[in-house]
Amino acid sequence: MEPEKEKTGRQPKKGRKRRRAPSKLVGAAEAMRAGWEFEERHPEVKKARLSTILFAENCEVTHAQLCELLKYAVLGKSSVPKPSWCQLFHQNNLNNVVVFVLQGMSQLHFYRFYLEFGFLRKAFRHKFRLPSPSSDFLADIVGLQKKRTTGDLSKTVEGSLPSAGSKVSINLQNDPIIQKYGSKKVGLTRCLLTKEEMKTFHFPLQGFPDCENFVPTKCNGAVTDNSPLFGLDCEMCLTSKGRELTRISLVAEGGGCVMDELVKPDNKILDYLTSFSGITKKILDPVATKLKDVQRQLKALLPPSAVLVGHSLDVDLKALKMIHPYVIDTSLLYVREQGRRFKLKFLAKAILGKDIQNPDKLGHDAKEDARTTLELARYFLKYGPKKIAELNLEALASQQELQGADQEPSNATEVAQQPNKSVLECLDSVGQKLLFLTRDADTSELSSTKNCQTIKCLSNKEVLEQARVEIPLFPFTVVQLSFEMLSPALTEEMNKRMRIKWTEISTVYAGPFSKHCDLGALRRLFKSFGPVRSMSLVLETHQPHFCVQYEVLEAAQLAIESLDGTVVEDTCIKVQRPVTELTLDCDTLVNELQRDSENRGTIYLAGVSRTFKEQLLQQSSLFLGLEAVILPKDLRSGKQKKYCFLKFKSFSSAQRALSILKGKDWKLKGRHALTPRHLHTWLRGTPPESRRAPGLRVVPPPSEQQALQALKVDHPKIAAWHWGRKIGKLYYSLCPGTLCLILLPGTKSTHGSLPGLGLMGIKNEEDNITPNFCS
């Protein structure tokens, strides 16, 4: 038991199965990246992960659907519906959400500079198309309604509380909160416990008995109403020397957890107090961090004017054996009649409309409790004592006690489950803010929204520098990098050349053949590698050649690998692509496409029958790790094509399946995939006018001056390489369990619009997905 904490509202409960082991911390950014060693050593701990397959047949995700995912990532299934287009498993184990917006770029830019975007295409397995953007892309994906003012948002948030008019008449002057703080709003310094109050409530202070070995936090700066707040919560176990620390969680004012450590007590453990702490012997055994390590980290982490917020904070500081002069104790801030204290679980429900310390979990979630105390303090400062008194907490608590500890008060506030709520409103409902980093904040509706903290920078470089420092302090961040848009004429030319390039690298020339060759047999041979768009006989050469244009790149590559240098009808033939300025780097491109994270573990098969899916299911034991089967259909007839893609959990599983399927029992042809699904959809819609005859030049070669321009730093080609690497470095610094989205919004102009592209992943996610069958 934790007797001192129990009297202030901690109730025993089940549940804390996931705990993190410690690591060394140096500052806030390092703190967020620490503490995941235990999960790596214990694979039974479930990590947040995404489904491999997108539900949309054309892989296009609307801005509203993107907003669905972001809201679900913030609140989870208990508060908002699940996304309609993908699956996010174990959302409660997400630690952060970070969205990178590459303003001015589109899907066309990504594939035009595919080789330059090395990090993005290799790191993110989930890719999808975005429609052309509207006037405010960020407002769309966050779900802000147009022309919504700051006042509207605050009104919505405040409106979720019971109004005084809906309650029985009460005398506010008799409320203990009004008597202590008055009826007007107060500043942060007014909420601090005075030294006399800290003495009265037995906080550790310098010079006091039993505090001789306590360590001061070295926070001696001047405290103002703008001083930073940090939520603190600790869990303890019972040892031969009394109660000792086993876990500490520290949450910054933005809502981000900057410290979450398991701690090994110095003395023999008699009782892990698992029903409170969630700590078990198995969890604590591998931990090496000691109390002195935590004390050193806290001293380095807290700024001079830091204010600690907690519920019965004296117990936490005693467990830490530390002295801190600036504290807000929510059990005393929301003061109750006759010196009693409200339980933290009750205040969370009555004030914030959130359920914490659920009985179906093993122990308290220290991080959740720390964040809740911080939200309670911010709510008090935002709305003032009068609003709290109008809620009549004493009556609500008495009603709850009459109904029973497990029954909710009938008029407790709830988080509204409205499908049209914005991401910002979802964040506000749990007392958190969105961080927006940009170099042109005036262009977005986000920058003028109350629940968004905007940092405007002078350059993309400064945006990323600020992101590295600020992201760990916020649970949700939008990082916007801005790039100069290409001229409409240049964009149109680039679009045309890219489509033609994919057509050319999907085309092969084969020959020479005898003048008396069996044309029917040759046609069947080349069609066996995949769907053919066109096939023609070339007679300009001394001996006939075939020109075969395939619908998919995999078929062309498979034909080259299978037939080049082989003997066909008594003649050694050569199979090659046309050589033009657009195909000079095709070998490099094909190699990189095969290494694309979306293609790793995916195989292409040609020659499949209409009953292939049933055959595959009957032999499913042969194909371990199979996650999805993609069966393309003809756009006109709707019939299944004679090829498919199989997605596996790993490259080795795909390699093993490919060997089986190419064997004598299946008689299929295949190789590892080259074309991401959303790109395949785009290429299938290539307009006829862009399908020129292979080998012809599109435009005259660029002048020397134009060619040299491509080597300058501000050219999109160099920018893609440079900023892709920069984003990669920042991504690797994010903590595990971070949902990360890279969005190329697309472009829109009077000369024509280009669709966007999204890349998505969870850092260190585990892919254990049930097979899906998609057409």
Residue pairs with C-beta under 8 A, 6 or more apart in sequence:
1 273
1 276
2 10
2 236
2 243
2 273
2 276
2 315
4 312
4 314
4 315
5 276
5 312
5 315
7 341
8 311
8 312
8 315
8 331
8 341
8 343
8 344
9 311
9 312
9 331
9 341
9 342
9 343
9 344
9 345
9 346
9 347
10 276
10 343
10 344
10 357
10 364
11 343
11 345
11 357
11 405
12 275
12 276
13 275
13 357
13 358
13 359
13 360
13 361
13 362
13 363
13 364
14 275
14 359
14 360
14 361
14 362
14 363
15 278
15 358
15 359
15 360
15 361
15 362
15 363
16 274
16 277
16 278
16 279
16 361
16 362
16 363
16 364
16 365
17 45
17 278
17 361
17 362
18 39
18 45
18 46
18 93
19 38
19 247
19 262
19 278
19 279
19 283
20 35
20 36
20 37
20 38
20 39
20 260
20 261
20 262
21 35
21 36
21 37
21 38
21 41
21 262
21 286
21 287
21 288
21 289
22 34
22 35
22 37
22 261
22 262
22 263
22 287
22 288
22 289
22 293
23 34
23 35
23 36
23 37
24 30
24 34
24 293
24 297
25 31
25 34
25 259
25 297
25 300
25 301
26 300
27 300
27 301
28 252
28 258
28 301
28 469
28 472
28 473
29 468
29 469
29 471
29 472
29 733
31 250
31 258
31 259
31 297
31 301
31 472
32 95
32 96
32 256
32 257
32 258
32 471
32 472
32 473
32 735
33 472
33 733
33 734
33 735
34 259
34 260
34 261
34 735
35 260
35 261
35 262
36 735
36 736
36 737
36 764
37 286
38 45
38 262
38 283
38 286
38 287
39 45
39 47
39 736
41 286
46 89
46 90
46 93
46 766
47 90
47 93
47 736
47 737
47 762
47 764
47 765
47 766
48 88
48 89
48 90
48 91
48 92
48 93
48 94
48 737
48 739
48 762
48 765
49 88
49 89
49 90
49 762
49 765
49 766
49 767
49 768
49 769
50 86
50 87
50 88
50 89
50 126
50 760
50 761
50 762
50 765
51 86
51 87
51 88
51 89
51 769
51 772
52 125
52 126
52 627
52 628
52 647
52 767
52 769
52 772
53 627
53 628
53 630
53 647
53 769
53 772
53 774
54 61
54 85
54 86
54 126
54 128
54 677
55 84
55 85
55 86
56 85
56 128
57 774
57 775
58 129
58 678
58 681
59 127
59 128
59 129
59 677
59 678
59 681
60 128
60 129
60 130
60 131
60 678
60 681
60 755
61 85
61 128
61 129
61 130
61 758
62 131
63 130
63 131
63 133
63 134
63 137
63 140
63 141
64 140
64 143
65 83
65 84
65 85
66 130
66 141
66 741
66 743
66 758
67 140
67 141
67 142
67 143
67 422
67 423
68 80
68 81
68 83
68 84
68 85
69 83
69 85
69 86
69 88
70 97
70 99
70 141
70 142
70 143
70 423
70 476
71 80
71 143
71 421
71 422
71 423
71 426
72 80
72 81
72 82
72 83
72 88
72 91
73 88
73 91
73 94
73 97
73 739
74 97
74 423
74 426
74 427
74 430
74 432
74 475
74 476
75 415
75 426
75 429
75 430
76 91
76 92
77 91
78 355
79 415
79 417
79 426
79 429
80 417
80 419
80 421
80 426
81 419
82 88
86 126
87 769
88 739
93 737
94 737
94 738
94 739
94 762
95 257
95 475
95 735
95 736
95 737
95 738
96 256
96 471
96 472
96 474
96 475
96 476
96 477
96 734
96 735
96 737
96 738
96 739
97 475
97 476
97 477
97 738
97 739
97 740
98 471
98 476
98 477
98 479
98 734
98 738
98 739
98 740
98 741
99 141
99 477
99 478
99 479
99 740
99 741
99 743
100 479
100 480
100 481
100 727
100 740
100 741
100 742
100 743
101 137
101 138
101 478
101 479
101 480
101 481
101 743
101 745
102 481
102 483
102 723
102 742
102 743
102 744
102 745
103 137
103 480
103 481
103 482
103 483
103 745
104 482
104 483
104 484
104 485
104 747
105 483
105 744
105 745
105 747
106 744
106 745
106 746
106 747
106 754
106 755
106 756
106 757
107 129
107 130
107 678
107 682
107 744
107 746
107 754
107 755
107 756
107 757
108 491
108 494
108 495
108 498
108 754
109 716
109 720
109 744
110 117
110 120
110 121
110 744
110 757
111 498
111 679
112 494
112 498
112 716
113 716
113 717
113 720
113 721
114 121
114 589
114 592
114 593
115 585
115 588
115 589
115 592
116 717
116 718
116 720
116 721
116 724
117 720
117 721
117 724
118 592
118 721
118 724
118 725
119 724
119 725
119 727
119 728
119 731
120 724
120 727
120 728
120 742
120 759
121 592
121 596
121 597
121 598
121 759
122 595
122 596
122 597
123 597
123 728
123 731
123 761
124 597
124 598
124 740
124 742
124 759
124 760
124 761
125 597
125 598
125 600
125 761
125 767
126 598
126 759
126 760
126 761
127 598
127 676
127 677
127 678
127 757
127 758
127 759
127 760
128 678
128 757
128 758
128 760
129 678
129 681
129 682
129 755
129 756
129 757
129 758
130 743
130 744
130 745
130 746
130 755
130 756
130 757
130 758
131 746
131 755
131 756
132 746
132 747
132 748
132 753
132 754
132 755
132 756
133 140
133 745
133 746
133 747
133 748
133 756
134 140
134 748
136 144
136 146
136 444
136 445
137 743
137 745
138 444
138 445
138 446
138 478
138 480
139 146
139 444
139 445
139 446
141 423
141 743
142 422
142 423
142 424
142 434
142 446
142 478
143 420
143 421
143 422
143 423
143 424
143 425
144 422
144 424
144 445
144 446
144 449
145 420
145 422
146 445
148 445
150 448
150 449
150 450
153 424
153 425
153 428
153 449
153 450
153 451
154 450
156 425
157 425
157 428
157 429
157 451
158 383
160 353
160 413
160 414
160 415
160 416
160 429
161 387
161 391
161 413
162 391
162 411
162 413
163 390
164 390
166 411
167 390
167 391
167 392
167 411
168 392
168 395
170 389
170 390
170 392
170 395
172 178
172 183
172 386
172 389
172 390
173 179
175 385
175 389
175 392
175 394
176 335
176 336
176 337
177 334
177 335
177 385
177 388
177 389
178 385
178 386
178 389
180 335
180 385
181 190
181 385
182 385
183 384
183 385
183 386
183 389
184 384
184 385
184 386
185 381
185 383
185 384
185 385
186 381
186 384
186 385
187 225
187 381
188 223
188 224
188 225
188 226
188 227
188 229
188 307
188 328
188 381
189 223
189 224
189 225
189 227
191 328
191 333
191 377
191 380
191 381
192 223
192 307
192 326
192 327
192 328
193 201
193 203
193 327
193 328
193 329
193 332
195 205
195 325
197 332
198 205
198 314
198 327
199 205
201 314
201 329
201 332
202 314
203 313
203 314
203 317
203 327
204 210
204 211
204 214
204 314
204 317
204 318
204 321
204 322
204 323
205 211
205 323
206 214
206 216
206 323
211 323
213 321
214 321
214 322
214 323
215 295
215 299
215 321
215 322
215 323
216 322
216 323
216 324
217 298
217 299
217 302
217 306
217 322
217 323
217 324
218 299
218 302
218 304
219 302
219 303
219 304
219 305
219 306
219 324
219 325
219 326
220 304
220 325
221 227
221 303
221 304
221 305
222 305
223 305
223 307
223 326
224 305
227 305
227 306
227 307
227 326
228 252
228 253
228 303
228 305
228 306
228 307
229 253
229 306
229 307
229 309
229 328
229 374
229 377
229 378
230 250
230 251
230 252
230 253
230 258
230 302
230 306
230 307
230 308
230 309
230 374
231 249
231 250
231 251
231 309
231 310
231 370
231 371
231 372
231 373
231 374
231 377
232 248
232 249
232 250
232 251
232 308
232 309
232 310
232 313
232 316
232 370
232 373
233 248
233 249
233 310
233 311
233 316
233 364
233 366
233 367
233 369
233 370
233 373
234 245
234 247
234 248
234 249
234 315
234 316
234 319
234 320
234 366
235 245
235 246
235 247
235 248
235 273
235 276
235 277
235 278
235 279
235 363
235 364
235 366
236 243
236 244
236 245
236 246
236 273
236 276
236 277
236 319
237 243
237 244
237 246
237 265
237 269
237 271
237 272
237 273
237 277
237 279
238 269
238 270
238 271
238 272
238 273
239 265
239 266
239 267
239 268
239 269
239 270
240 267
240 268
240 270
241 266
241 267
243 319
244 265
244 266
244 267
244 291
244 319
245 263
245 265
245 291
245 294
245 319
245 320
246 262
246 263
246 265
246 272
246 277
246 279
246 284
247 260
247 261
247 262
247 263
247 277
247 279
247 366
248 259
248 260
248 261
248 263
248 294
248 320
248 366
249 257
249 259
249 260
249 261
249 366
249 367
249 369
249 370
250 257
250 258
250 259
250 260
250 298
250 301
250 370
251 257
251 258
251 367
251 370
251 371
251 374
252 258
252 472
252 473
252 474
253 374
253 378
253 473
254 432
254 433
254 435
254 453
254 470
254 473
254 474
254 475
255 371
255 374
255 427
255 430
255 431
255 432
255 433
255 474
255 475
255 476
256 471
256 472
256 473
256 474
256 475
257 367
257 370
257 371
258 301
258 472
258 473
259 297
259 298
259 301
260 366
260 367
261 289
261 294
261 297
262 279
262 283
262 284
262 287
262 289
263 287
263 289
263 290
263 291
263 293
263 294
264 284
264 287
264 288
264 289
264 290
265 291
266 290
266 291
269 281
269 284
272 279
272 280
272 281
272 284
273 279
274 280
274 362
274 363
275 362
275 363
276 363
276 364
277 363
277 364
278 361
278 362
278 363
278 364
278 365
279 363
291 320
291 321
294 320
295 320
295 321
295 322
298 320
298 322
302 308
302 324
305 326
306 326
307 326
307 327
307 328
308 317
308 324
308 326
308 327
308 328
309 327
309 328
309 329
309 330
309 373
309 374
309 376
309 377
310 316
310 327
310 328
310 329
310 330
310 370
310 373
311 329
311 330
311 331
311 344
311 369
311 372
311 373
312 329
312 331
312 341
313 327
313 328
313 329
314 329
317 323
317 324
317 327
328 377
330 344
330 347
330 373
330 376
330 377
331 341
331 342
331 344
332 341
333 376
333 377
333 380
334 342
334 347
334 351
334 376
334 380
334 388
334 393
336 342
336 393
336 394
336 397
337 394
342 393
342 397
344 356
344 357
344 369
344 372
344 373
345 356
345 357
346 396
346 397
346 400
347 372
347 376
347 393
348 354
348 355
348 356
348 372
348 376
349 355
349 408
349 409
349 412
349 413
350 391
350 393
350 396
350 397
350 409
350 412
350 413
351 376
351 379
351 388
351 391
351 413
352 372
352 375
352 376
352 379
352 413
352 429
352 430
352 431
353 412
353 413
353 414
353 415
353 429
354 372
354 415
354 429
354 430
356 365
356 368
356 369
356 372
357 364
357 365
357 368
357 369
359 406
371 431
372 431
374 431
375 430
375 431
375 432
376 431
378 431
379 431
380 388
396 409
396 411
396 412
399 409
399 410
400 407
400 408
400 409
403 409
403 410
415 429
415 430
416 429
423 434
423 476
424 434
424 449
424 451
424 452
425 451
427 433
427 434
427 451
427 475
427 476
428 451
432 474
432 475
432 476
433 451
433 452
433 453
433 474
433 476
434 446
434 451
434 452
434 453
434 474
434 476
434 477
434 478
435 452
435 453
435 455
435 470
435 471
435 473
435 474
435 476
435 477
435 478
436 444
436 446
436 447
436 452
436 453
436 454
436 455
436 477
436 478
436 480
437 454
437 455
437 457
437 463
437 466
437 467
437 470
437 477
437 478
437 479
437 480
438 444
438 447
438 454
438 455
438 456
438 457
438 463
438 478
438 479
438 480
438 482
439 456
439 457
439 458
439 459
439 460
439 462
439 463
439 480
439 481
439 482
440 456
440 480
440 482
441 447
441 454
441 456
444 480
446 452
446 454
446 478
447 454
447 456
453 474
455 466
455 470
457 463
457 466
460 481
460 482
460 483
460 723
461 726
463 479
463 480
463 481
464 479
464 481
464 726
464 727
464 730
467 477
467 479
467 730
468 730
468 733
470 477
471 477
471 479
471 734
472 735
481 723
481 727
483 716
483 719
483 723
484 714
485 491
485 747
486 494
486 716
488 749
488 751
488 752
489 751
491 747
491 751
491 752
491 754
492 751
492 752
493 699
495 754
496 690
496 698
497 582
497 698
497 699
499 683
499 686
499 687
499 690
500 582
500 690
500 691
500 692
500 698
501 582
501 583
502 553
502 683
502 686
503 549
503 686
503 690
503 691
503 692
503 694
504 577
504 578
504 580
504 582
504 583
504 694
505 553
505 556
505 577
505 582
505 583
505 586
505 589
505 590
506 533
506 549
506 550
506 551
506 552
506 553
506 555
506 556
507 547
507 548
507 549
507 550
507 556
507 577
507 578
507 694
508 547
508 548
508 550
508 556
508 559
508 560
508 575
508 576
508 577
509 538
509 545
509 546
509 547
509 575
509 576
509 577
509 578
509 694
510 526
510 545
510 546
510 548
510 559
510 563
510 573
510 574
510 575
511 538
511 541
511 543
511 544
511 545
511 546
511 573
511 574
512 541
512 542
512 543
512 544
512 545
512 571
512 573
513 522
513 543
513 544
513 545
513 546
513 568
513 569
513 571
513 573
514 543
514 544
514 569
514 570
514 571
515 543
515 544
517 544
517 569
518 569
519 537
521 569
522 546
522 568
523 535
525 563
525 568
526 532
526 535
526 546
526 548
526 559
528 606
528 607
528 669
529 550
529 555
529 556
529 558
529 559
529 562
529 606
529 669
530 550
530 551
530 552
530 554
530 555
530 556
530 558
530 604
530 606
530 643
531 550
531 551
531 552
531 555
531 641
531 642
531 643
532 548
532 549
532 550
532 551
532 555
533 549
533 550
533 551
533 691
534 547
534 548
534 549
535 546
535 547
535 548
535 549
536 546
536 547
537 544
537 545
537 546
537 547
538 544
538 545
538 546
538 547
547 694
548 556
548 559
549 691
549 694
550 556
550 559
551 684
552 604
552 643
552 675
552 680
552 683
553 590
553 593
553 674
553 675
554 604
554 606
554 643
554 671
554 673
554 674
554 675
555 604
555 606
555 643
556 577
557 590
557 671
557 674
558 604
558 606
558 669
558 670
558 671
559 575
560 575
560 576
560 577
561 671
562 669
563 573
563 575
564 573
564 574
564 575
564 576
565 572
565 573
565 574
566 572
566 573
567 573
577 583
577 586
578 694
578 695
579 695
580 694
580 695
580 696
580 697
581 697
581 701
582 698
590 674
593 599
593 674
593 675
594 672
594 673
594 674
596 676
598 676
598 677
599 672
599 673
599 674
599 675
599 676
600 651
600 654
601 625
601 647
601 648
601 649
601 650
601 651
601 653
601 654
602 645
602 646
602 647
602 648
602 654
602 672
602 673
603 645
603 646
603 648
603 654
603 657
603 658
603 661
603 670
603 671
603 672
603 673
604 643
604 644
604 645
604 670
604 671
604 672
604 673
604 674
605 643
605 644
605 645
605 646
605 661
605 668
605 669
605 670
606 642
606 643
606 668
606 669
606 670
607 642
607 643
607 667
607 668
607 669
608 631
608 642
608 643
608 644
608 668
609 615
609 642
610 640
612 631
612 644
613 629
613 631
613 773
616 623
616 626
616 629
620 626
622 657
622 660
623 646
623 648
623 653
623 657
623 660
624 653
624 656
625 648
625 649
625 650
625 653
625 654
626 646
626 647
626 648
626 649
626 653
626 657
626 771
627 647
627 648
627 649
627 767
627 769
627 770
627 771
627 772
628 646
628 647
628 769
628 771
628 772
628 773
628 774
629 644
629 645
629 646
629 647
629 771
629 772
629 773
629 774
630 644
630 645
630 646
630 647
630 677
630 774
630 775
631 640
631 641
631 644
631 773
631 774
631 775
632 640
632 641
632 643
632 644
632 645
632 680
632 775
633 639
633 640
633 641
633 775
634 640
634 641
635 684
640 775
645 673
645 677
646 654
646 657
648 654
648 657
649 767
649 768
649 769
654 672
658 670
658 671
658 672
660 666
661 668
661 670
662 668
662 669
662 670
675 683
678 757
682 755
692 698
709 715
710 717
710 718
711 718
712 718
713 719
713 722
727 742
731 740
731 763
734 740
734 763
735 763
736 763
736 764
737 762
737 763
737 764
738 762
738 763
739 760
739 761
739 762
740 760
740 761
740 762
740 763
741 758
741 759
741 760
742 758
742 759
742 760
743 756
743 757
743 758
743 759
744 756
744 757
744 758
745 756
746 753
746 754
746 755
746 756
746 757
747 753
747 754
748 754
